[in-house]
Amino acid sequence: MNVLRAIASIRRAGRKPKRVDIDLVTEAVPDPDPLFGGAAWLQIPRSAGIADIDFRPLVGLQVFVTDRDGNPGRLRALSKAVADIGPELLVVFTERDGVTTMHRRFAGKPPQQDSILLPEA
């Protein structure tokens, strides 16, 4: 994934993105600047295997995950894979029966977690 390589490159230079947004999508949309404004945007299309992606460049970063493809199994796999590498903050948005929940996991020993029901728009 080009975005993860770009994140690794800027981290080697001593910088890091303010946050990383990861979207599970049916098909990726070409993005001319995936590191726009100090944030990174990573799209994972249905054709990509979660287990095949090296998420290590995300260690210590703030990561926000959404599932635009509507696949709860892939969302769980992605969330676990990212949590396992140790981000500073992992935020995962889920939707069930029209209700959106924000799940947060904060780094620490042990990590702290909470879930918040978001009001309808």
CYANA upper distance limits for C-alpha pairs under 8 A (distance plus 0.5 A):
  1 MET  CA      5 ARG  CA      7.07
  1 MET  CA     53 ILE  CA      8.07
  2 ASN  CA      6 ALA  CA      6.67
  3 VAL  CA      7 ILE  CA      6.67
  3 VAL  CA     34 PRO  CA      6.89
  3 VAL  CA     35 LEU  CA      8.14
  3 VAL  CA     40 ALA  CA      7.75
  3 VAL  CA     41 TRP  CA      7.76
  3 VAL  CA     42 LEU  CA      6.53
  4 LEU  CA      8 ALA  CA      6.64
  4 LEU  CA     42 LEU  CA      8.16
  4 LEU  CA     54 ASP  CA      8.50
  4 LEU  CA     55 PHE  CA      7.81
  4 LEU  CA     57 PRO  CA      6.91
  5 ARG  CA      9 SER  CA      6.64
  5 ARG  CA     57 PRO  CA      8.39
  6 ALA  CA     10 ILE  CA      6.83
  7 ILE  CA     11 ARG  CA      6.60
  7 ILE  CA     16 LYS  CA      7.55
  7 ILE  CA     17 PRO  CA      7.83
  7 ILE  CA     40 ALA  CA      8.24
  7 ILE  CA     57 PRO  CA      6.80
  7 ILE  CA     58 LEU  CA      8.39
  8 ALA  CA     12 ARG  CA      6.73
  8 ALA  CA     57 PRO  CA      5.69
  9 SER  CA     13 ALA  CA      7.08
 10 ILE  CA     14 GLY  CA      7.07
 10 ILE  CA     15 ARG  CA      5.96
 10 ILE  CA     16 LYS  CA      6.71
 11 ARG  CA     15 ARG  CA      5.43
 11 ARG  CA     16 LYS  CA      5.82
 11 ARG  CA     57 PRO  CA      8.26
 16 LYS  CA     61 LEU  CA      8.26
 17 PRO  CA     35 LEU  CA      8.09
 17 PRO  CA     38 GLY  CA      5.60
 17 PRO  CA     39 ALA  CA      5.50
 17 PRO  CA     40 ALA  CA      6.80
 17 PRO  CA     61 LEU  CA      8.15
 18 LYS  CA     38 GLY  CA      6.13
 18 LYS  CA     39 ALA  CA      5.73
 18 LYS  CA     40 ALA  CA      8.44
 18 LYS  CA     61 LEU  CA      8.13
 18 LYS  CA     62 GLN  CA      7.63
 19 ARG  CA     38 GLY  CA      8.11
 19 ARG  CA     39 ALA  CA      5.52
 19 ARG  CA     40 ALA  CA      6.87
 19 ARG  CA     61 LEU  CA      6.98
 19 ARG  CA     62 GLN  CA      5.35
 19 ARG  CA     63 VAL  CA      6.36
 19 ARG  CA     64 PHE  CA      8.05
 20 VAL  CA     39 ALA  CA      6.34
 20 VAL  CA     40 ALA  CA      5.16
 20 VAL  CA     41 TRP  CA      6.33
 20 VAL  CA     42 LEU  CA      7.80
 20 VAL  CA     58 LEU  CA      8.47
 20 VAL  CA     61 LEU  CA      7.87
 20 VAL  CA     62 GLN  CA      6.70
 20 VAL  CA     63 VAL  CA      5.27
 20 VAL  CA     64 PHE  CA      6.70
 21 ASP  CA     39 ALA  CA      8.20
 21 ASP  CA     40 ALA  CA      6.67
 21 ASP  CA     41 TRP  CA      5.31
 21 ASP  CA     42 LEU  CA      6.60
 21 ASP  CA     63 VAL  CA      6.43
 21 ASP  CA     64 PHE  CA      5.29
 21 ASP  CA     65 VAL  CA      6.51
 21 ASP  CA     66 THR  CA      8.38
 22 ILE  CA     41 TRP  CA      6.50
 22 ILE  CA     42 LEU  CA      5.23
 22 ILE  CA     43 GLN  CA      6.28
 22 ILE  CA     44 ILE  CA      7.79
 22 ILE  CA     63 VAL  CA      7.76
 22 ILE  CA     64 PHE  CA      6.57
 22 ILE  CA     65 VAL  CA      5.32
 22 ILE  CA     66 THR  CA      6.90
 23 ASP  CA     41 TRP  CA      8.27
 23 ASP  CA     42 LEU  CA      6.82
 23 ASP  CA     43 GLN  CA      5.35
 23 ASP  CA     44 ILE  CA      6.64
 23 ASP  CA     65 VAL  CA      6.43
 23 ASP  CA     66 THR  CA      5.47
 23 ASP  CA     67 ASP  CA      6.29
 23 ASP  CA     68 ARG  CA      6.96
 24 LEU  CA     43 GLN  CA      6.51
 24 LEU  CA     44 ILE  CA      5.42
 24 LEU  CA     45 PRO  CA      6.58
 24 LEU  CA     46 ARG  CA      7.77
 24 LEU  CA     65 VAL  CA      8.38
 24 LEU  CA     66 THR  CA      6.85
 24 LEU  CA     67 ASP  CA      5.22
 24 LEU  CA     68 ARG  CA      6.04
 24 LEU  CA     69 ASP  CA      6.21
 24 LEU  CA     74 ARG  CA      8.47
 24 LEU  CA     75 LEU  CA      7.90
 25 VAL  CA     43 GLN  CA      6.95
 25 VAL  CA     44 ILE  CA      6.39
 25 VAL  CA     45 PRO  CA      5.31
 25 VAL  CA     46 ARG  CA      6.74
 25 VAL  CA     67 ASP  CA      7.30
 25 VAL  CA     68 ARG  CA      5.66
 25 VAL  CA     69 ASP  CA      5.13
 26 THR  CA     45 PRO  CA      5.68
 26 THR  CA     46 ARG  CA      5.53
 26 THR  CA     47 SER  CA      8.42
 26 THR  CA     68 ARG  CA      8.00
 26 THR  CA     69 ASP  CA      5.73
 27 GLU  CA     44 ILE  CA      8.37
 27 GLU  CA     45 PRO  CA      5.28
 27 GLU  CA     46 ARG  CA      7.01
 27 GLU  CA     47 SER  CA      8.32
 28 ALA  CA     43 GLN  CA      6.35
 28 ALA  CA     44 ILE  CA      7.23
 28 ALA  CA     45 PRO  CA      5.87
 29 VAL  CA     43 GLN  CA      8.38
 34 PRO  CA     39 ALA  CA      8.44
 34 PRO  CA     40 ALA  CA      5.97
 34 PRO  CA     41 TRP  CA      5.69
 34 PRO  CA     42 LEU  CA      7.61
 35 LEU  CA     39 ALA  CA      5.90
 35 LEU  CA     40 ALA  CA      4.81
 35 LEU  CA     41 TRP  CA      7.09
 36 PHE  CA     40 ALA  CA      7.07
 44 ILE  CA     48 ALA  CA      6.88
 46 ARG  CA     69 ASP  CA      8.09
 48 ALA  CA     52 ASP  CA      8.07
 49 GLY  CA     53 ILE  CA      7.54
 50 ILE  CA     74 ARG  CA      7.95
 50 ILE  CA     77 ALA  CA      7.34
 50 ILE  CA     78 LEU  CA      6.61
 50 ILE  CA     81 ALA  CA      8.22
 51 ALA  CA     81 ALA  CA      8.15
 55 PHE  CA     59 VAL  CA      8.29
 55 PHE  CA     81 ALA  CA      7.96
 55 PHE  CA     82 VAL  CA      6.91
 55 PHE  CA     85 ILE  CA      7.44
 56 ARG  CA     85 ILE  CA      6.52
 58 LEU  CA     62 GLN  CA      8.44
 58 LEU  CA     63 VAL  CA      8.06
 58 LEU  CA     82 VAL  CA      8.15
 58 LEU  CA     85 ILE  CA      7.79
 58 LEU  CA     86 GLY  CA      8.28
 58 LEU  CA     87 PRO  CA      6.61
 59 VAL  CA     85 ILE  CA      6.22
 59 VAL  CA     86 GLY  CA      5.72
 59 VAL  CA     87 PRO  CA      5.22
 59 VAL  CA     88 GLU  CA      7.73
 60 GLY  CA     86 GLY  CA      6.64
 60 GLY  CA     87 PRO  CA      4.73
 60 GLY  CA     88 GLU  CA      4.86
 60 GLY  CA     89 LEU  CA      8.16
 61 LEU  CA     87 PRO  CA      5.45
 61 LEU  CA     88 GLU  CA      5.50
 61 LEU  CA     89 LEU  CA      7.13
 62 GLN  CA     87 PRO  CA      6.65
 62 GLN  CA     88 GLU  CA      5.96
 62 GLN  CA     89 LEU  CA      5.12
 62 GLN  CA     90 LEU  CA      6.60
 63 VAL  CA     87 PRO  CA      7.34
 63 VAL  CA     88 GLU  CA      8.42
 63 VAL  CA     89 LEU  CA      6.59
 63 VAL  CA     90 LEU  CA      5.42
 63 VAL  CA     91 VAL  CA      6.75
 64 PHE  CA     90 LEU  CA      6.45
 64 PHE  CA     91 VAL  CA      5.18
 64 PHE  CA     92 VAL  CA      6.45
 64 PHE  CA     93 PHE  CA      8.47
 65 VAL  CA     79 SER  CA      7.92
 65 VAL  CA     90 LEU  CA      8.17
 65 VAL  CA     91 VAL  CA      6.62
 65 VAL  CA     92 VAL  CA      5.26
 65 VAL  CA     93 PHE  CA      6.89
 66 THR  CA     75 LEU  CA      8.27
 66 THR  CA     92 VAL  CA      6.74
 66 THR  CA     93 PHE  CA      5.98
 66 THR  CA     94 THR  CA      7.83
 67 ASP  CA     71 ASN  CA      7.43
 67 ASP  CA     72 PRO  CA      8.28
 67 ASP  CA     75 LEU  CA      6.77
 67 ASP  CA     93 PHE  CA      8.06
 67 ASP  CA     94 THR  CA      7.99
 71 ASN  CA     75 LEU  CA      6.80
 72 PRO  CA     76 ARG  CA      6.65
 73 GLY  CA     77 ALA  CA      6.76
 74 ARG  CA     78 LEU  CA      6.48
 75 LEU  CA     79 SER  CA      6.51
 76 ARG  CA     80 LYS  CA      6.61
 77 ALA  CA     81 ALA  CA      6.61
 78 LEU  CA     82 VAL  CA      6.65
 79 SER  CA     83 ALA  CA      6.49
 79 SER  CA     92 VAL  CA      7.65
 80 LYS  CA     84 ASP  CA      6.50
 81 ALA  CA     85 ILE  CA      7.40
 82 VAL  CA     86 GLY  CA      7.57
 82 VAL  CA     87 PRO  CA      7.62
 82 VAL  CA     90 LEU  CA      8.29
 83 ALA  CA     87 PRO  CA      6.97
 83 ALA  CA     90 LEU  CA      7.40
 86 GLY  CA    107 ALA  CA      7.27
 87 PRO  CA    106 PHE  CA      8.44
 87 PRO  CA    107 ALA  CA      7.05
 88 GLU  CA    106 PHE  CA      6.61
 88 GLU  CA    107 ALA  CA      5.45
 89 LEU  CA    104 ARG  CA      7.58
 89 LEU  CA    105 ARG  CA      6.25
 89 LEU  CA    106 PHE  CA      5.24
 89 LEU  CA    107 ALA  CA      6.61
 90 LEU  CA    104 ARG  CA      6.17
 90 LEU  CA    105 ARG  CA      5.59
 90 LEU  CA    106 PHE  CA      7.11
 91 VAL  CA    102 MET  CA      7.15
 91 VAL  CA    103 HIS  CA      6.11
 91 VAL  CA    104 ARG  CA      5.03
 91 VAL  CA    105 ARG  CA      7.02
 92 VAL  CA    102 MET  CA      6.33
 92 VAL  CA    103 HIS  CA      5.63
 92 VAL  CA    104 ARG  CA      7.02
 93 PHE  CA    100 THR  CA      7.24
 93 PHE  CA    101 THR  CA      6.24
 93 PHE  CA    102 MET  CA      5.20
 93 PHE  CA    103 HIS  CA      6.80
 94 THR  CA    100 THR  CA      6.11
 94 THR  CA    101 THR  CA      5.82
 94 THR  CA    102 MET  CA      7.12
 94 THR  CA    103 HIS  CA      8.34
 95 GLU  CA     99 VAL  CA      5.90
 95 GLU  CA    100 THR  CA      4.83
 95 GLU  CA    101 THR  CA      6.75
 96 ARG  CA    100 THR  CA      7.13
 99 VAL  CA    117 LEU  CA      7.79
 99 VAL  CA    118 LEU  CA      7.82
 99 VAL  CA    119 PRO  CA      8.49
 99 VAL  CA    120 GLU  CA      7.82
100 THR  CA    117 LEU  CA      6.64
100 THR  CA    118 LEU  CA      6.10
100 THR  CA    119 PRO  CA      8.26
100 THR  CA    120 GLU  CA      8.39
101 THR  CA    115 SER  CA      7.13
101 THR  CA    116 ILE  CA      6.09
101 THR  CA    117 LEU  CA      4.96
101 THR  CA    118 LEU  CA      6.19
102 MET  CA    115 SER  CA      6.07
102 MET  CA    116 ILE  CA      5.68
102 MET  CA    117 LEU  CA      6.87
102 MET  CA    118 LEU  CA      7.40
103 HIS  CA    113 GLN  CA      7.86
103 HIS  CA    114 ASP  CA      6.39
103 HIS  CA    115 SER  CA      4.80
103 HIS  CA    116 ILE  CA      6.97
104 ARG  CA    113 GLN  CA      5.99
104 ARG  CA    114 ASP  CA      5.90
104 ARG  CA    115 SER  CA      6.68
105 ARG  CA    111 PRO  CA      7.04
105 ARG  CA    112 GLN  CA      6.18
105 ARG  CA    113 GLN  CA      4.90
105 ARG  CA    114 ASP  CA      7.27
106 PHE  CA    111 PRO  CA      6.04
106 PHE  CA    112 GLN  CA      5.62
106 PHE  CA    113 GLN  CA      6.75
107 ALA  CA    111 PRO  CA      5.41
107 ALA  CA    112 GLN  CA      7.33
108 GLY  CA    112 GLN  CA      7.35
